[in-house]
Amino acid sequence: MISEPELVGAADFERSEVLTEAAPPGPPRTRRPWLWALGGAVAASAVWGAGLYAYGRGEPAGPDLQGYRQVDDLCEVARLDALADALGKRREHGSAPAVDEPSISEASCSIGFGPEEGGQSVEITYTLHKVVDPGPEFEARAQQFGILKKIDGIGEQAFFDDMEEEGGRLRVLDGQAEFQIDIFSQDYTLNGEMVSSGTSADLSGIDVPMIQDLLVLMAALKK
């Protein structure tokens, strides 16, 4: 009786292979291209959305004005208490028409101090540059008018021209805001002729009250 397939001369049965190990790993999978495209689309959408938001608000990008604002009447904002102490009682004042354009704003003020005959006039100009940077040209323009003394402690750049008994001029740049204060003897009319009043106050060291008043004005223009 044949119980085993191990007969002499008999052919061995072929054993089927048994898979005991996992299939060999395939080539590394790459990140799906559409994920990269989706990420780029999201980033582009964010940038475009921000631009659209700015466009919708109607506020084009511009320089930082550091809180400075335009005023219609500069004489009402400029108190000039220190100059009043040095020059005498503040008298009449006048303002030129203010300029308020998208690129620039400007206001000016003229104030008299002391007696009508023999007093001084103070003129202030406040310019706010909304587009261009006035910094690179500021010193060159100051030097053009003979303002050679550099002043520290006020604004980013400041120059003073001491004209002795005739007055003085202070120019200050603070970011996009530019200021100029001029002091000069006030002329008056006598018998139909313009007469120079001369100087009725000691103007030596006049730059100190000018700086004090300008610091107060700069703070007020940011409120």
Phi and psi in degrees as a GROMACS rama.xvg file:
@    title "Ramachandran Plot"
@    xaxis  label "Phi"
@    yaxis  label "Psi"
@TYPE xy
-90.8185  114.66  ILE-2
-111.794  -16.8249  SER-3
-129.419  144.949  GLU-4
-82.2561  44.2497  PRO-5
-119.883  44.7156  GLU-6
-77.5961  151.438  LEU-7
-65.2805  128.958  VAL-8
86.4734  -8.01695  GLY-9
-79.2435  147.763  ALA-10
-81.1587  138.748  ALA-11
-68.9187  144.319  ASP-12
-72.4352  140.024  PHE-13
-79.1797  125.575  GLU-14
-85.4603  132.398  ARG-15
-71.1607  146.27  SER-16
-70.1492  139.363  GLU-17
-106.583  121.955  VAL-18
-79.8143  106.899  LEU-19
-107.035  -8.18055  THR-20
-122.285  156.412  GLU-21
-68.3116  155.045  ALA-22
-62.4657  145.717  ALA-23
-58.8604  142.921  PRO-24
-63.3558  143.467  PRO-25
-83.3799  -177.316  GLY-26
-63.694  148.982  PRO-27
-59.2999  140.564  PRO-28
-82.7162  137.04  ARG-29
-95.3228  155.46  THR-30
-65.4657  139.616  ARG-31
-63.256  132.954  ARG-32
-57.9172  -32.7349  PRO-33
-69.6829  -21.3493  TRP-34
-67.7733  -42.1327  LEU-35
-63.6464  -42.195  TRP-36
-63.8139  -38.4793  ALA-37
-65.2202  -42.1998  LEU-38
-61.5005  -43.5556  GLY-39
-63.6274  -37.7484  GLY-40
-66.299  -39.7808  ALA-41
-64.2175  -44.2393  VAL-42
-62.9774  -45.1999  ALA-43
-62.4886  -38.1657  ALA-44
-64.3441  -37.9475  SER-45
-65.0643  -45.379  ALA-46
-63.2449  -44.6073  VAL-47
-64.617  -39.3485  TRP-48
-63.4453  -40.3489  GLY-49
-64.2442  -41.7264  ALA-50
-64.4267  -39.4742  GLY-51
-65.6888  -38.5947  LEU-52
-63.0017  -45.7593  TYR-53
-63.4927  -40.0826  ALA-54
-64.9133  -41.735  TYR-55
-64.3039  -32.3865  GLY-56
-75.6226  -16.5276  ARG-57
70.3573  29.7648  GLY-58
-118.966  88.5284  GLU-59
-63.5775  148.869  PRO-60
-62.5414  141.434  ALA-61
-155.066  -179.459  GLY-62
-68.7612  158.654  PRO-63
-75.5089  118.328  ASP-64
-85.273  -1.29088  LEU-65
56.063  31.2018  GLN-66
87.879  -6.45709  GLY-67
-66.4397  141.583  TYR-68
-128.309  160.793  ARG-69
-86.7728  145.193  GLN-70
-126.122  149.09  VAL-71
-81.4619  -36.953  ASP-72
-125.687  99.291  ASP-73
-68.7631  -29.0627  LEU-74
-63.6955  -31.2465  CYS-75
-72.9748  -26.7441  GLU-76
-88.0488  -34.6139  VAL-77
-80.7659  105.167  ALA-78
-79.8787  -45.5548  ARG-79
58.6936  44.7011  LEU-80
-66.9959  -38.3464  ASP-81
-65.2317  -39.8155  ALA-82
-69.0185  -33.3206  LEU-83
-64.2418  -37.681  ALA-84
-65.2143  -34.1673  ASP-85
-85.3158  -34.1166  ALA-86
-105.957  -18.1076  LEU-87
116.179  178.874  GLY-88
-58.3919  138.842  LYS-89
-73.3489  132.004  ARG-90
-110.747  -137.572  ARG-91
-66.7899  159.939  GLU-92
-143.744  161.707  HIS-93
-147.415  146.845  GLY-94
-120.736  138.494  SER-95
-81.0441  156.78  ALA-96
-56.7303  132.64  PRO-97
-76.4729  149.866  ALA-98
-111.012  127.572  VAL-99
-139.029  92.2675  ASP-100
-117.269  164.418  GLU-101
-58.5682  -27.5198  PRO-102
-96.3733  -25.2276  SER-103
-158.456  147.289  ILE-104
-127.163  145.056  SER-105
-151.547  139.903  GLU-106
-140.881  149.189  ALA-107
-139.807  158.983  SER-108
-149.272  142.622  CYS-109
-125.809  128.133  SER-110
-133.096  137.929  ILE-111
-98.0941  144.062  GLY-112
-130.532  148.278  PHE-113
79.8051  -165.144  GLY-114
-68.1113  156.07  PRO-115
-63.1789  -35.3621  GLU-116
-106.913  109.165  GLU-117
102.721  8.32791  GLY-118
-89.4707  -170.533  GLY-119
-123.906  155.936  GLN-120
-113.236  142.858  SER-121
-122.398  126.846  VAL-122
-118.331  133.023  GLU-123
-122.651  135.964  ILE-124
-127.402  130.128  THR-125
-122.2  117.656  TYR-126
-120.578  129.411  THR-127
-114.65  112.362  LEU-128
-87.8101  115.56  HIS-129
-95.3708  -10.5224  LYS-130
-125.763  -59.5349  VAL-131
-83.9514  159.452  VAL-132
-94.5653  113.025  ASP-133
-79.2743  -7.56485  PRO-134
-57.1761  -50.7546  GLY-135
-60.8694  -26.5692  PRO-136
-100.422  -8.81791  GLU-137
-63.1698  -50.4537  PHE-138
-64.1934  -39.6674  GLU-139
-61.5152  -40.5301  ALA-140
-69.187  -35.741  ARG-141
-64.3599  -43.4942  ALA-142
-64.6813  -29.636  GLN-143
-62.4695  -33.6778  GLN-144
-92.795  9.43026  PHE-145
81.3929  16.9625  GLY-146
-84.9501  101.046  ILE-147
-108.176  -20.7341  LEU-148
-85.8294  119.967  LYS-149
-84.9733  135.982  LYS-150
-112.808  132.725  ILE-151
-103.615  159.343  ASP-152
92.2252  4.28422  GLY-153
-145.643  123.705  ILE-154
63.4386  -167.684  GLY-155
-88.4071  -34.7582  GLU-156
-140.75  140.522  GLN-157
-151.699  139.142  ALA-158
-138.027  146.007  PHE-159
-130.322  135.69  PHE-160
-111.638  110.545  ASP-161
-88.542  108.437  ASP-162
-98.2631  20.5413  MET-163
55.3499  -125.718  GLU-164
-68.0267  -14.6828  GLU-165
-84.8114  -14.5833  GLU-166
131.896  -149.304  GLY-167
-171.759  166.347  GLY-168
-138.762  131.58  ARG-169
-120.44  126.964  LEU-170
-122.767  132.426  ARG-171
-135.121  137.785  VAL-172
-119.85  126.389  LEU-173
-130.88  94.0237  ASP-174
67.0189  -118.642  GLY-175
-93.9268  -1.18851  GLN-176
-100.035  133.409  ALA-177
-123.693  134.89  GLU-178
-127.886  147.759  PHE-179
-143.352  129.7  GLN-180
-122.183  127.212  ILE-181
-117.595  136.706  ASP-182
-122.206  130.206  ILE-183
-152.618  159.024  PHE-184
-64.3605  138.956  SER-185
-89.0215  128.668  GLN-186
-88.6382  157.276  ASP-187
-141.625  166.454  TYR-188
-99.4895  129.897  THR-189
-132.282  118.847  LEU-190
53.7317  39.8481  ASN-191
79.3096  3.43472  GLY-192
-116.707  145.037  GLU-193
-79.2774  124.287  MET-194
-119.181  135.951  VAL-195
-76.1239  130.699  SER-196
-77.1646  -17.2451  SER-197
74.9868  -160.989  GLY-198
-116.462  126.374  THR-199
-108.558  -0.840955  SER-200
-133.677  151.458  ALA-201
-77.1186  115.077  ASP-202
-97.7092  7.93065  LEU-203
-68.2389  132.163  SER-204
73.4013  19.5376  GLY-205
-67.0913  -18.0038  ILE-206
-64.0287  -26.7405  ASP-207
-65.3892  -54.2979  VAL-208
-65.8017  -28.7716  PRO-209
-63.2325  -43.8379  MET-210
-66.1099  -42.0183  ILE-211
-59.9701  -46.7307  GLN-212
-68.4316  -35.77  ASP-213
-68.5185  -36.493  LEU-214
-61.097  -41.4793  LEU-215
-64.7889  -41.6646  VAL-216
-64.7945  -42.5973  LEU-217
-60.586  -40.8672  MET-218
-66.0621  -39.0436  ALA-219
-67.4487  -32.133  ALA-220
-75.0525  -7.08783  LEU-221
-101.007  -3.07165  LYS-222
